[in-house]
Amino acid sequence: MTDAAKVRRHAERVRELVASVVRSQIKDPRLGMITITDARITADLRDATVFYTVLGDAAAQAGTAAALDSAKGMLRSTVGKALGLRHSPTLTFVLDDVQDQVKHIDDLLAAARNADAEVQRLAARAQYAGEPQPYRLDADEDEADEAETAEAGTDETRGGERR
């Protein structure tokens, strides 16, 4: 078993190494405006997944994926030498679609804001179906108690007179 802190350190080092090599050594014209966002490595340090984003449309993303795939061997050997491990980890590149998820969340939030505004607009014109205050207040309870006491007192006197 490998220590979790060691795995995190190696993953961070893989991210830094791949970003450095992509920036300085890969001269493929298909490579677009790429950012290496994250890297994760398995506990046995054999497989590494590198996440990246590409600025541009689907064609730029496809070209960058092809460029990374063709440079995978050079990147793997560079990472293996720098980490000093017995086995160089295999590299898998995954497009990180954070921008698409952010846009989707922004659209959902805008729809929720519009729905809230519509509810507030309808609530401003709304009227109560019954009385404006359907519940008894403390003052109403005191008056009701006094009225009940007065009625109870008159019933007792009437009952007493009849006998």
C-alpha positions as CSV (number, residue, x, y, z in Angstrom):
1,M,0.0,0.0,0.0
2,T,1.1,3.5,-0.8
3,D,0.7,6.5,1.5
4,A,-2.1,8.8,0.4
5,A,0.1,11.9,0.8
6,K,2.7,10.3,-1.4
7,V,0.1,9.6,-4.1
8,R,-1.1,13.2,-3.9
9,R,2.4,14.5,-4.2
10,H,3.1,12.3,-7.2
11,A,-0.2,13.4,-8.8
12,E,0.7,17.1,-8.4
13,R,4.2,16.4,-9.8
14,V,2.7,14.6,-12.8
15,R,0.4,17.7,-13.4
16,E,3.4,20.1,-13.2
17,L,5.6,17.9,-15.5
18,V,3.0,17.4,-18.2
19,A,2.1,21.1,-18.2
20,S,5.8,22.0,-18.5
21,V,6.5,19.6,-21.3
22,V,3.4,20.6,-23.2
23,R,4.4,24.2,-23.0
24,S,8.0,23.8,-23.9
25,Q,8.7,20.6,-25.8
26,I,5.6,19.7,-27.9
27,K,5.6,21.6,-31.2
28,D,2.6,19.9,-32.7
29,P,0.5,22.5,-34.7
30,R,-2.7,20.7,-33.7
31,L,-2.1,21.6,-30.1
32,G,-4.5,24.4,-29.1
33,M,-4.6,26.7,-26.1
34,I,-4.4,24.0,-23.5
35,T,-4.4,24.2,-19.7
36,I,-3.6,21.1,-17.6
37,T,-6.2,21.4,-14.8
38,D,-5.6,18.2,-12.7
39,A,-3.9,14.9,-12.5
40,R,-4.8,11.8,-10.5
41,I,-2.8,8.7,-10.0
42,T,-3.8,5.3,-8.8
43,A,-2.6,4.0,-5.4
44,D,-0.1,1.6,-7.1
45,L,1.4,4.5,-9.1
46,R,0.9,2.7,-12.4
47,D,-1.9,4.7,-14.1
48,A,-2.2,8.5,-14.2
49,T,-5.2,10.4,-15.5
50,V,-4.4,14.0,-16.7
51,F,-7.3,16.4,-17.1
52,Y,-7.1,19.4,-19.5
53,T,-9.2,22.2,-21.0
54,V,-8.9,23.7,-24.4
55,L,-9.9,27.1,-25.4
56,G,-11.8,26.9,-28.7
57,D,-14.5,24.9,-30.5
58,A,-14.9,21.1,-31.0
59,A,-12.3,21.1,-33.8
60,A,-9.6,22.6,-31.5
61,Q,-10.5,20.1,-28.8
62,A,-10.2,17.2,-31.3
63,G,-6.9,18.5,-32.6
64,T,-5.5,18.9,-29.1
65,A,-6.7,15.4,-28.1
66,A,-4.9,14.0,-31.2
67,A,-1.7,16.0,-30.4
68,L,-1.6,14.8,-26.8
69,D,-2.2,11.2,-27.9
70,S,0.7,11.3,-30.3
71,A,3.0,12.8,-27.7
72,K,1.9,10.4,-25.0
73,G,5.1,8.3,-25.2
74,M,7.4,11.3,-24.8
75,L,5.3,12.6,-21.9
76,R,5.3,9.2,-20.2
77,S,9.1,8.8,-20.4
78,T,9.6,12.4,-19.2
79,V,7.3,11.8,-16.2
80,G,8.9,8.4,-15.4
81,K,12.4,9.8,-15.4
82,A,11.4,12.8,-13.2
83,L,9.5,10.7,-10.7
84,G,12.2,8.1,-10.3
85,L,9.7,5.3,-10.0
86,R,10.4,1.7,-11.0
87,H,7.5,1.8,-13.5
88,S,6.5,4.8,-15.4
89,P,2.8,5.5,-15.0
90,T,0.6,5.2,-18.1
91,L,-1.0,8.5,-19.0
92,T,-4.6,8.9,-20.0
93,F,-5.8,12.4,-21.1
94,V,-9.3,13.4,-20.3
95,L,-11.0,16.6,-21.6
96,D,-12.2,18.5,-18.5
97,D,-15.5,20.0,-19.5
98,V,-15.7,22.5,-16.6
99,Q,-16.7,25.4,-18.9
100,D,-19.7,23.5,-20.3
101,Q,-20.8,22.6,-16.8
102,V,-20.4,26.2,-15.6
103,K,-22.5,27.4,-18.5
104,H,-25.2,24.8,-17.7
105,I,-25.2,25.8,-14.1
106,D,-25.4,29.5,-15.0
107,D,-28.4,28.7,-17.3
108,L,-30.1,26.8,-14.5
109,L,-29.6,29.7,-12.1
110,A,-30.9,32.2,-14.6
111,A,-34.0,30.1,-15.1
112,A,-34.5,29.9,-11.3
113,R,-34.1,33.7,-11.0
114,N,-36.7,34.2,-13.7
115,A,-39.1,31.8,-12.0
116,D,-38.6,33.6,-8.6
117,A,-39.3,37.0,-10.2
118,E,-42.5,35.6,-11.8
119,V,-43.6,34.2,-8.4
120,Q,-42.9,37.6,-6.7
121,R,-44.8,39.4,-9.5
122,L,-47.9,37.1,-9.0
123,A,-47.6,37.4,-5.2
124,A,-47.7,41.2,-5.4
125,R,-51.2,41.1,-7.0
126,A,-52.5,38.3,-4.8
127,Q,-55.3,38.8,-2.3
128,Y,-56.3,36.6,0.6
129,A,-59.0,34.1,0.0
130,G,-60.6,34.7,3.4
131,E,-60.0,37.3,6.1
132,P,-56.7,39.1,6.0
133,Q,-55.9,37.8,9.5
134,P,-57.6,34.4,10.0
135,Y,-56.0,33.7,13.4
136,R,-56.9,35.0,16.7
137,L,-54.6,37.5,18.3
138,D,-54.0,37.8,22.0
139,A,-56.3,40.8,22.3
140,D,-59.1,38.8,20.6
141,E,-58.6,36.0,23.1
142,D,-58.9,38.3,26.0
143,E,-62.2,39.7,24.6
144,A,-63.5,36.2,23.9
145,D,-62.6,35.1,27.5
146,E,-64.5,38.1,28.9
147,A,-67.5,37.4,26.8
148,E,-67.6,33.8,27.8
149,T,-67.3,34.7,31.5
150,A,-70.1,37.2,31.1
151,E,-72.3,34.5,29.4
152,A,-71.5,32.0,32.1
153,G,-72.4,34.4,34.8
154,T,-75.8,35.1,33.3
155,D,-76.6,31.4,32.8
156,E,-75.8,30.7,36.5
157,T,-78.2,33.5,37.7
158,R,-80.9,32.3,35.4
159,G,-80.5,28.8,36.5
160,G,-80.6,29.9,40.1
161,E,-83.9,31.9,39.5
162,R,-85.7,29.1,37.9
163,R,-85.3,26.7,40.9
